[in-house]
Amino acid sequence: MSMFNWGAKDGESVVSKRLWLYFFIAIMLTLVVLGIWILWYRRTQKKASKRTTKDIEIAMNHESK
């Protein structure tokens, strides 16, 4: 089934009645991908922050010796 009826006669709709389904699915998938990316980004930022804190503590310990 096509989204558009290019051979529509006068008075007939060129756009399918189910075009909303395309936009719904596209928006939902976009939100899912965005959500997964945000979770991944936050997780990697926490890991990097912990790593930086650990490196600073190690450096401070070496300076005090």
N, C-alpha and C positions, 0 to 999 in steps of 0.2 A: 504494500500500500504506500502510495506516494503522499508526501505532505502537501503537495500542490497539484491542483487539477488544471494543467495548462490548456486543456481543451474545453474549458467551461463555457457554457453558452451564456448569453445575456441573462443576468439575474441570478445565476448560480455562483456560489462561493468558489473562489480560486484556492482558498486555504482549507485544509482538512479540519474537521471538527476536533481532531485529536492532536492538533499542534501544541496544545497546552501540555500534553504528556511529554513531548520533547523537552520543553523548557523546565518542567518539573524534574525530570530525570537529570538534566544537565546541571541544574542548580543544586540538587541533592548530592550528586557526585562531586561537584566543586566544593561543597561544604565539608564532605567527608574527607577529601584530599587535604583541604586547608586545615581541618582539625587534626589529622594525622601529622601533618607537617609541624603544626604548633607544638604538639606533644613531643615530637622528635627534637625540635629546636630547644625547647625548655630542658629536656633531658640532657642534651649535649652541653648546654650552658651550665647546668649544675655540675656535670662532670668536670668541665674546664675550670669552674670556680674552685672546686675541691682540689684539683690538681695544682692550681696556682697557689692556694692557701698552703698546701703541703710543701710546695717548693719554697715559699717564703719562710715557713717554719724551719725547714732544713737549712736555708741560707743564714737565718738568724742564729741557729745553733752553732754553725761553723764559725760565725764571726765572734761569738762569745768565747770560743776556745782559744 
